[in-house]
Amino acid sequence: MLCPKCGFNSFEYNTNCPKCRKDLRSVRKQLSITATKPGAVNFFSLLGPADEMLNQTIRPSALPDNQRSGL
């Protein structure tokens, strides 16, 4: 969506222009835009069974002595 004041191209879910801070709610209403901000995507959930390996915790006692010093 282009800001009518400064011409900055921003996301439809913004209520104010990120550049000049102009209120964009009237523009959104005029254009019938009802966009909402998207949520975060967890790309690790797409890995399937490999995801379980990412959630495992490595205990310091399981590491060799030369790798434990920084823990």
C-alpha positions as CSV (number, residue, x, y, z in Angstrom):
1,M,0.0,0.0,0.0
2,L,1.4,3.4,-0.9
3,C,1.3,6.2,1.6
4,P,-0.6,9.2,0.0
5,K,1.7,11.7,1.8
6,C,5.2,10.4,1.1
7,G,4.7,7.6,-1.3
8,F,6.4,4.9,0.9
9,N,5.3,1.4,0.0
10,S,4.4,-0.5,3.2
11,F,2.4,-3.6,4.3
12,E,-1.4,-3.5,4.2
13,Y,-1.6,-4.2,7.9
14,N,0.2,-1.0,9.0
15,T,-2.1,1.6,10.5
16,N,0.6,4.3,10.2
17,C,3.2,4.9,7.5
18,P,6.6,3.6,8.8
19,K,8.4,6.6,7.1
20,C,6.3,9.7,7.8
21,R,3.9,8.3,10.4
22,K,0.7,9.4,8.5
23,D,-2.4,7.7,9.7
24,L,-3.4,5.1,7.0
25,R,-6.7,3.9,8.6
26,S,-8.8,6.1,6.3
27,V,-6.9,4.9,3.2
28,R,-7.4,1.3,4.3
29,K,-11.1,1.9,4.8
30,Q,-11.4,3.6,1.5
31,L,-9.7,0.7,-0.3
32,S,-11.6,-1.9,1.8
33,I,-8.4,-3.4,3.1
34,T,-8.9,-5.6,6.2
35,A,-5.4,-7.2,6.3
36,T,-4.0,-8.5,9.6
37,K,-0.4,-8.9,10.5
38,P,0.8,-12.5,9.8
39,G,2.0,-14.6,12.6
40,A,5.4,-16.2,12.9
41,V,6.2,-19.4,10.9
42,N,8.0,-22.2,12.6
43,F,10.0,-23.7,9.8
44,F,11.4,-26.5,12.1
45,S,7.9,-28.0,12.3
46,L,8.1,-28.7,8.6
47,L,11.1,-31.1,9.2
48,G,9.0,-33.9,10.6
49,P,10.9,-36.6,12.6
50,A,14.2,-34.7,12.3
51,D,12.6,-32.0,14.5
52,E,12.9,-34.3,17.6
53,M,16.7,-34.1,17.3
54,L,16.6,-30.3,17.5
55,N,14.7,-30.5,20.8
56,Q,17.2,-32.8,22.5
57,T,19.5,-31.2,25.1
58,I,23.2,-32.1,25.2
59,R,24.3,-32.5,28.8
60,P,27.9,-31.2,29.6
61,S,28.8,-34.5,31.1
62,A,28.2,-36.2,27.8
63,L,30.8,-33.9,26.1
64,P,34.6,-34.6,25.9
65,D,36.7,-32.7,28.5
66,N,38.1,-30.3,25.9
67,Q,34.5,-29.1,25.0
68,R,33.2,-28.6,28.5
69,S,35.4,-25.7,29.4
70,G,33.2,-23.1,27.8
71,L,30.0,-24.2,29.6
